[in-house]
Amino acid sequence: MQVWEAVLLGFIQGVTEFLPISSTAHLLVVRHLLGHQHPEDAFTVVIQLGSMVAVLAYFRRDLLRLICGAWEVVRCGAKRLSPDGRWALLIAWGTLPAAMVGYWGQHWLKTHFFTLPAVGVVSLIFAVLLASAEGWSRYRRRQGRPERQEADLGWADALWIGLWQACALMPGGSRSGTTISGALFVGLSRAAAARFSFVLALPIIVAAGLKELYDEYRLWRQPVPALPQSLFASVQEWSALAVGLVVSTVVSYVAIAFLLHFVRRHSLGVFVVYRLGFGLSVLMLWYWGK
């Protein structure tokens, strides 16, 4: 991979990871257009670690809450928890669905959903679901029902949103798009839904990225002829990965700030329209390229 391609992909990852439009889908499509033979390889997953660095920096106070809460759970158990301890358990509980699906279904997902037609169809389906969630949120406000905040979340709510996050393992689903949709359906405000979505993404993306790095290290030490070469196989490859990570980190930080500002004042309708257009474009690209 050339350095300019890594810069482009890092920029796309940073812009699309936290906007509800699916970073993996955009990376797969752009890498397909660039002529990469294996657009589903580890680069597409590992580059997401740059976005997680941005989340850690932006939500450092929330991260400190998670660490303190997790330590409290380890030290005192799950009884009589402080708000921080309860928050840590809610994040862990919400992470379980995606962790289980990712662990046992990773190969199946890459085989069946990392293709252009699958990306197009999934993008269209979850665009409609995002529109439905936004419509439900507006209906609740018209009925005078108060919007819930993060402190109002219960165990069933966290599991429900976690199930939506598991759907984002299909490219085109969008991690932020699916989790924000799930959060809106249980009555969270758009701002609270976005914040919970970002923090919930931390464990699963960090785990997935580190696992891919470990797999690439093993592939580098013991190459498999049937698989693409490891990201560590040459200076050019790992240099491109490093450049992509730096670019995605910087751009992701800006994207987080933009989305949190945007959702306080505007609906998510513009992203629904974009996703519908994106899904249709991907399907046409696939049809004409057959």
Number of C-alpha atoms within 10 A of each C-alpha: 14 11 16 12 16 24 20 17 28 30 20 21 30 31 24 23 26 29 22 27 28 27 26 28 31 22 23 24 20 17 18 16 11 12 10 13 10 14 20 19 19 19 25 23 21 23 25 25 21 26 32 26 20 22 22 18 14 17 16 12 11 19 17 13 17 22 15 16 21 21 15 18 20 11 9 12 12 13 9 10 15 12 12 20 24 22 22 23 20 21 23 20 19 25 23 19 21 21 21 12 16 17 11 10 14 14 10 12 15 15 11 11 19 21 18 22 19 19 26 28 20 22 29 21 15 25 30 15 17 26 19 16 22 20 16 17 23 15 12 15 13 9 8 9 11 11 16 17 16 15 10 10 17 13 13 13 20 25 20 19 27 28 20 25 31 23 20 21 23 23 28 34 31 29 30 28 29 29 31 30 31 26 30 28 22 20 24 24 21 26 20 21 26 27 18 23 25 21 17 25 22 19 15 19 20 19 13 20 21 15 15 18 19 12 15 23 16 14 19 16 12 10 15 12 8 6 10 14 16 23 24 18 15 11 10 14 18 16 17 21 24 18 19 28 27 22 22 31 26 18 21 30 22 15 20 24 12 14 18 18 12 14 16 13 10 11 16 22 14 10 17 24 14 15 26 19 15 21 25 18 13 21 17 14 16 16 11 8 7 5
